[in-house]
Amino acid sequence: MKWKILIFFLLMSRAAAAAEDTPVRVGQADSAGLMATWTAILKEAGIRYQMVFAPNAEKRRWFVRGNIILDCCATPEWRDRAIEKRVQLFSDVFLVSEEHFVFRKGKVVPINGPNDLLPLTFAIVRGFDYPAVVAECNIVAGRDVNEMLDLIASGKADIGLISQADFQYYINEKQRDLELGGLNQKAGLRIRVHKSRPDLLDRINKAIATMKADGRLNHLLEPHVSTR
């Protein structure tokens, strides 16, 4: 009987070692502007990974199924579907993001409440949730942030939502006649960890704390949050 128990624990330890050596499937950052920060956090945490590139709606489904184990960058309020809450853990905040309304240049209007959105066509990114958008809004969807911005710049939409960091990145990458409007909300961005690998949460949090303490996190984020 003892040898069977020994064999069982030997097999379990080998399986655990094999799992540790297998690259973790990781979802790409929701914007290209944050990819450098995300990959740096993974490197600091010592996590071997395979980056998975997929539209956001598909990426969320894959996370729920456990096909993606780590994902960046979100808040609990943005990933609040019941099926998501059952399988996700969240890291500490690594960036406080300012989310603004975005308009064509010269077309900014004040948004003080849901009623101000009703006459406007709202551009969204397919797969994102938009609590600020009321059901009565006219909505057009883009596949990603670039397409969402193109919808506004081309006049097919009047308004969208984007973080200041992402706006700076995408405007630097491709000039568009767009400008930010008022602030919609501030959000603390975190890393999502699938509950099947809770051991990764502590490693991610330690990486974030270390990179904050030595200034590397601010250095990586600064080009995307400056107002140049």
C-alpha positions in Angstrom: 0.0 0.0 0.0 2.9 2.4 0.9 4.5 2.0 -2.5 1.2 2.9 -4.2 1.0 6.1 -2.2 4.7 6.9 -3.0 4.0 6.3 -6.7 0.9 8.6 -6.5 2.8 11.5 -5.0 5.7 11.0 -7.5 3.3 11.2 -10.4 1.6 14.2 -8.9 5.0 16.0 -8.4 6.0 15.2 -12.0 2.6 16.5 -13.3 3.1 19.7 -11.2 6.6 20.1 -12.6 5.4 19.6 -16.1 2.7 22.2 -15.6 5.2 24.7 -14.3 7.4 24.2 -17.3 4.5 24.6 -19.8 4.1 28.1 -21.1 1.1 29.9 -19.7 -1.4 31.0 -22.3 -1.7 34.8 -21.9 -4.2 37.2 -23.5 -2.7 40.3 -25.2 -3.2 43.7 -23.7 -6.5 45.2 -24.9 -4.5 48.0 -26.5 -1.1 48.0 -28.2 -0.1 51.0 -26.1 0.1 48.7 -23.0 1.7 45.6 -24.5 5.3 46.6 -23.5 4.1 47.1 -19.8 2.3 43.8 -19.8 5.2 41.8 -21.2 7.6 43.4 -18.8 5.3 42.4 -15.8 5.3 38.8 -17.1 9.1 38.9 -17.4 9.6 40.3 -13.9 7.3 37.6 -12.6 9.4 34.9 -14.3 6.4 33.5 -16.1 7.0 31.6 -19.3 4.1 32.4 -21.6 2.5 32.0 -25.0 0.8 35.3 -26.1 -2.7 34.7 -27.6 -3.9 37.3 -30.0 -7.7 37.4 -30.4 -10.6 39.8 -30.7 -11.7 40.9 -27.2 -15.0 39.1 -27.3 -13.3 35.8 -28.2 -10.6 36.4 -25.6 -13.1 36.8 -22.8 -14.8 33.5 -23.8 -11.4 31.7 -23.9 -10.6 33.0 -20.4 -13.8 31.7 -19.0 -13.1 28.3 -20.5 -9.5 28.3 -19.1 -7.9 28.5 -22.6 -6.3 31.7 -21.4 -4.9 31.8 -17.9 -3.7 35.5 -17.6 -5.2 38.5 -19.2 -4.5 42.2 -19.3 -5.8 44.9 -18.6 -9.2 45.3 -16.9 -11.1 46.1 -13.7 -13.6 44.0 -11.8 -16.3 46.4 -12.9 -15.5 45.7 -16.6 -15.5 41.9 -16.2 -18.6 41.5 -14.0 -20.5 38.8 -15.9 -21.5 36.0 -13.5 -19.7 33.4 -15.5 -16.5 35.5 -15.3 -16.8 36.2 -11.6 -16.7 32.4 -10.9 -13.3 31.9 -12.5 -11.3 35.1 -12.1 -8.9 36.6 -9.6 -7.5 40.2 -9.9 -4.0 41.5 -9.3 -3.2 44.7 -7.5 -3.6 47.9 -9.6 -0.7 48.7 -11.9 -2.1 51.8 -13.6 -4.9 54.3 -12.8 -6.4 54.9 -16.2 -8.4 58.0 -17.1 -11.2 57.1 -19.6 -12.4 60.0 -21.7 -15.0 60.5 -24.4 -13.4 61.0 -27.8 -14.8 63.1 -30.7 -13.8 64.4 -34.1 -11.7 67.5 -33.7 -13.9 70.6 -33.2 -17.0 68.4 -32.5 -16.7 68.0 -28.7 -19.9 68.3 -26.7 -20.3 68.1 -23.0 -21.7 64.8 -21.7 -23.3 65.3 -18.3 -25.6 62.3 -18.3 -27.1 59.5 -20.4 -29.6 61.8 -22.1 -26.7 63.7 -23.7 -25.7 60.6 -25.5 -29.1 59.9 -27.1 -28.7 62.1 -30.2 -25.2 60.7 -30.9 -23.9 57.6 -32.7 -21.6 55.8 -30.3 -18.6 53.8 -31.5 -17.7 50.8 -29.4 -15.1 48.0 -29.5 -16.9 44.7 -30.0 -16.6 42.5 -26.9 -16.1 45.4 -24.5 -18.9 46.3 -22.0 -20.0 50.0 -21.9 -22.0 50.8 -18.7 -22.0 54.5 -19.8 -23.9 53.7 -23.0 -27.7 53.5 -22.6 -29.7 50.9 -24.5 -31.4 53.6 -26.6 -28.1 54.8 -28.1 -27.4 54.3 -31.8 -24.3 52.0 -31.7 -21.7 51.0 -34.3 -19.0 48.5 -33.4 -15.4 48.1 -34.5 -13.2 45.1 -34.2 -10.6 46.9 -32.2 -9.6 50.3 -30.9 -8.1 51.3 -34.2 -11.3 50.6 -36.1 -13.4 52.3 -33.4 -11.3 55.5 -33.8 -11.6 55.3 -37.6 -15.4 55.2 -37.2 -15.3 58.5 -35.4 -12.7 60.1 -37.6 -14.7 59.2 -40.8 -17.9 60.6 -39.4 -19.7 57.2 -39.1 -19.9 57.8 -35.4 -19.9 60.9 -33.2 -18.4 59.7 -30.0 -16.5 56.9 -28.3 -14.6 56.0 -25.1 -10.9 55.6 -24.7 -8.3 55.9 -22.0 -5.9 58.9 -22.2 -3.0 56.4 -22.4 -4.5 54.6 -25.4 -5.5 57.8 -27.1 -1.9 59.1 -26.9 -0.5 55.9 -28.3 -2.9 55.6 -31.2 -2.7 59.3 -32.2 1.1 59.0 -32.1 0.8 55.8 -34.3 -1.6 57.2 -36.8 -2.7 60.9 -37.0 -6.4 61.4 -36.9 -8.5 64.5 -36.5 -9.7 63.5 -33.1 -9.7 65.1 -29.6 -10.6 64.0 -26.1 -13.7 65.3 -24.4 -14.7 65.1 -20.8 -13.7 62.5 -18.3 -16.0 59.5 -18.0 -14.3 57.6 -15.2 -11.0 56.7 -13.6 -10.2 53.0 -13.4 -7.5 51.0 -11.7 -6.2 48.5 -14.3 -5.3 45.0 -13.1 -4.3 41.6 -14.4 -6.8 38.8 -14.5 -5.7 35.4 -13.2 -7.8 32.3 -13.8 -8.7 30.4 -10.6 -7.1 27.3 -12.0 -3.7 28.9 -11.4 -4.0 30.9 -8.2 -0.2 30.5 -7.7 0.4 33.0 -10.4 -1.4 35.8 -8.6 1.3 36.3 -5.9 4.0 36.3 -8.6 2.2 39.0 -10.6 1.6 41.1 -7.5 5.2 40.9 -6.5 6.3 41.9 -10.0 4.0 44.9 -10.0 5.3 46.0 -6.5 8.9 45.6 -7.5 8.5 47.5 -10.7 6.7 50.3 -8.9 9.3 50.5 -6.3 12.3 50.8 -8.7 10.5 53.1 -11.1 10.4 50.8 -14.1 6.6 50.7 -14.2 6.4 54.5 -14.4 9.1 54.6 -17.0 7.2 52.1 -19.2 3.9 53.8 -18.8 5.1 57.4 -19.2 5.2 57.5 -23.0 1.6 56.5 -23.1 0.2 58.9 -20.5 2.1 62.1 -21.4 0.1 64.8 -23.1 2.7 65.6 -25.7 
